[in-house]
Amino acid sequence: MKTTAPTPSETVSRTAWVWPVALAAVIFAWSSRSRVPDVGDWIPHFDKVVHFAVYGLLGVLVCRLGRGARAAVLAVVLTSAYGVTDEWHQSFVPGRSAELADWVADTLGALAAVGCYAGSPRLRRWMETPARIMRRAQGRVEPVSLP
């Protein structure tokens, strides 16, 4: 039986892992801080909104590494698991604590963002189209000028 090598579109590039790993590292670094800005006096529960958005982005970045429903489910599960480990990590940081509500916001953010990304092929195509191609398609190709 002859086997063929997968085409580039069927494989995940090695650099595709850079973005989710980089974001996970930023989350870890931020969680290691004893003091974080508290805007809760101005906007109640703003930290939950931040958790929702950041873990939504992480979920989509992980989902992009695979294809289909299995990749989407795995992305939500992995992102939620990372949220648990992040909360556990925070429990060891002086001045910080683990909160169930933070993990719920993490998981719901991943679920919502991955659901939108995986459930809408049109949205996914739009998100995956590089900006330069979109500008060219609209007849606006602007040269990049360096300072």
Protein Blocks (a to p, Z undefined) as FASTA:
>chain_A
ZZddddfklpccfklmmmmmmmmmmmmmmmmpmbdcdfklmmghklmmmmmmmmmmmmmm
mmmmmgcjklmmmmmmmmmmmmmmmmmmmmmpghiacdfklmmmmmmmmmmmmmmmmmmm
klmmmmmpcfklmmmmnopacddddZZ
